Structures are given as structure tokens and as C-alpha cells.
Amino acid sequence: NSQGGGAKTEDGSLWGEPFEDEFDDRLVHSGPGILSMANAGPKTNKRQFFLTFKSCRHLDRKHSVFGKVVQGMELLQSMEGIPADKKDRPLEEIKIISVDVLVNPVKEAEEKERVRIEERVAAREERVVTNRTLALGKFKKTDKAGALPQANKSSRSTNSIGKYLPKALLNDDESEVNQEKRTKEKVIHSSSKPQSTVPSRLPP
């Protein structure tokens, strides 16, 4: 690895205090050209970072990966070819003068997160529609099986039929039946009365 960062006289991070680690299982130390934060343990990130010359998977979830070299790999190979001392410090000074950010990893991550959220929302809506369809199917089956009373059940036909007739129609039918009853009662009552004997006014 090739490590670099802020000058020795600079302490702390760009924000002053050390910042926490940011791990993601999609960002690993795989292959050459990985940019990752150097630290002295958990949550001690400051200014120091390093570039990998090869895969270093043992550093996964210990150091925060934040970038990758996509152009200029020949410069990385040149850096790797510079001899180092016993403490792995290059015998020649190496400076990074400038870099170009070709792909913004933040925007790329935001786009991936947006797609992931949309997929989850679509899947949840599909489950809701499926559950609603199944529930309606069960309701229709139950309604078809026995919601209305059967006509051949004589014990409940008299009381049940009225439930499904309009109220106004029922009232008309009841009033007509009551009228017929009253008419019959009058006829019976009048026929049962004894006939009074009226004296004849004709001469004997």
C-alpha cells in the first residue's frame, strides 16, 4: 500500500475532530487502486489515506473505502516500483499534484439507493394489491355460498323474505292486509248481530 494525506504538522480531520468509520459491504479492498482511510483504530479517521497495489481483503470493515482509481493506473504502477526502506517508506518523495473526480461516488450511491427504495415500494404495493384481491375473492365466495336465504327453507321463509323487500312496499302490503282484515271483521260482526223485529204498520 501507499499511504499519504495531510502533513505531519496538521492534526485532526477537515472537520477538526476525528470522524467515524463508514462501512459498506459493496465497498471492499479488492484489486489495485482502492482509496481507503488510514486510522489508528475505530472512529479515528483524520486526514491520512492509502492506495492499494493489490487486494487487501483483511482490511475490509476496518478501514473506510471512499474511492477507486479508474484512470492513471500506470502512475500507480510507477509508485509501486519505487524502493522503500525497512519501514515501507519510499526512498523518493511522492506527491499527488492533482486528481480528477470522474464519477461522483455520492451521486452514484444516491442513485442506487433511490432505485432500491423504488423497488421496495413497488414490491410492497404489489403485496397490498395481492392481499386485497385474495380477500375480495374469499368474500365473494362466501357471499355466493350463503348470503341470501334459501327458498326451500319454509321455517324461515316468512320472516326472511321481508328483509330483502323495500320498506315502502312492505308498508303498502301491510296496510292492504290490515284493510282486508278490518273489512272481514265488519262483515262477520254485522252478520252475527240479531235482526230486530220491527212492528208492522200495516193494518191487520
Contacts in CASP RR format, 6 or more apart in sequence:
PFRMAT RR
TARGET T0000
AUTHOR 0000-0000-0000
METHOD contacts of the structure
MODEL  1
NSQGGGAKTEDGSLWGEPFEDEFDDRLVHSGPGILSMANAGPKTNKRQFF
LTFKSCRHLDRKHSVFGKVVQGMELLQSMEGIPADKKDRPLEEIKIISVD
VLVNPVKEAEEKERVRIEERVAAREERVVTNRTLALGKFKKTDKAGALPQ
ANKSSRSTNSIGKYLPKALLNDDESEVNQEKRTKEKVIHSSSKPQSTVPS
RLPP
1 50 0 8 1.000
1 51 0 8 1.000
1 52 0 8 1.000
1 53 0 8 1.000
1 56 0 8 1.000
2 50 0 8 1.000
2 51 0 8 1.000
2 53 0 8 1.000
2 76 0 8 1.000
2 79 0 8 1.000
2 80 0 8 1.000
2 90 0 8 1.000
2 94 0 8 1.000
3 38 0 8 1.000
3 48 0 8 1.000
3 49 0 8 1.000
3 50 0 8 1.000
3 51 0 8 1.000
4 38 0 8 1.000
4 48 0 8 1.000
4 49 0 8 1.000
4 50 0 8 1.000
5 47 0 8 1.000
5 48 0 8 1.000
5 49 0 8 1.000
6 47 0 8 1.000
6 48 0 8 1.000
10 47 0 8 1.000
11 46 0 8 1.000
12 18 0 8 1.000
12 46 0 8 1.000
12 47 0 8 1.000
13 19 0 8 1.000
13 45 0 8 1.000
13 46 0 8 1.000
13 47 0 8 1.000
14 47 0 8 1.000
18 43 0 8 1.000
18 44 0 8 1.000
18 45 0 8 1.000
18 46 0 8 1.000
19 43 0 8 1.000
19 45 0 8 1.000
20 43 0 8 1.000
20 45 0 8 1.000
21 37 0 8 1.000
21 39 0 8 1.000
21 42 0 8 1.000
21 43 0 8 1.000
21 45 0 8 1.000
21 63 0 8 1.000
21 64 0 8 1.000
22 64 0 8 1.000
22 66 0 8 1.000
23 60 0 8 1.000
23 61 0 8 1.000
23 64 0 8 1.000
24 65 0 8 1.000
27 64 0 8 1.000
27 65 0 8 1.000
27 66 0 8 1.000
27 67 0 8 1.000
28 57 0 8 1.000
28 60 0 8 1.000
28 65 0 8 1.000
29 36 0 8 1.000
29 52 0 8 1.000
29 55 0 8 1.000
29 56 0 8 1.000
29 57 0 8 1.000
29 58 0 8 1.000
29 59 0 8 1.000
29 60 0 8 1.000
29 63 0 8 1.000
29 65 0 8 1.000
30 55 0 8 1.000
30 57 0 8 1.000
31 52 0 8 1.000
31 54 0 8 1.000
31 55 0 8 1.000
32 52 0 8 1.000
32 53 0 8 1.000
32 54 0 8 1.000
32 69 0 8 1.000
32 73 0 8 1.000
32 76 0 8 1.000
33 51 0 8 1.000
33 52 0 8 1.000
33 53 0 8 1.000
33 68 0 8 1.000
33 69 0 8 1.000
33 73 0 8 1.000
33 76 0 8 1.000
34 51 0 8 1.000
34 52 0 8 1.000
34 56 0 8 1.000
34 65 0 8 1.000
34 67 0 8 1.000
34 68 0 8 1.000
34 69 0 8 1.000
35 49 0 8 1.000
35 50 0 8 1.000
35 51 0 8 1.000
35 65 0 8 1.000
35 66 0 8 1.000
35 67 0 8 1.000
35 68 0 8 1.000
35 69 0 8 1.000
36 49 0 8 1.000
36 50 0 8 1.000
36 52 0 8 1.000
36 59 0 8 1.000
36 63 0 8 1.000
36 64 0 8 1.000
36 65 0 8 1.000
36 66 0 8 1.000
36 67 0 8 1.000
37 45 0 8 1.000
37 48 0 8 1.000
37 49 0 8 1.000
37 63 0 8 1.000
37 64 0 8 1.000
37 66 0 8 1.000
38 48 0 8 1.000
38 49 0 8 1.000
38 50 0 8 1.000
38 63 0 8 1.000
39 45 0 8 1.000
39 46 0 8 1.000
39 48 0 8 1.000
39 63 0 8 1.000
41 62 0 8 1.000
45 64 0 8 1.000
49 66 0 8 1.000
50 63 0 8 1.000
51 69 0 8 1.000
51 76 0 8 1.000
51 79 0 8 1.000
53 76 0 8 1.000
53 80 0 8 1.000
66 105 0 8 1.000
67 105 0 8 1.000
69 76 0 8 1.000
70 102 0 8 1.000
70 103 0 8 1.000
71 100 0 8 1.000
71 102 0 8 1.000
79 90 0 8 1.000
79 94 0 8 1.000
82 90 0 8 1.000
82 91 0 8 1.000
82 92 0 8 1.000
82 94 0 8 1.000
83 90 0 8 1.000
83 91 0 8 1.000
83 92 0 8 1.000
84 90 0 8 1.000
84 91 0 8 1.000
85 91 0 8 1.000
148 164 0 8 1.000
149 156 0 8 1.000
149 157 0 8 1.000
149 160 0 8 1.000
149 161 0 8 1.000
151 157 0 8 1.000
153 160 0 8 1.000
162 170 0 8 1.000
END
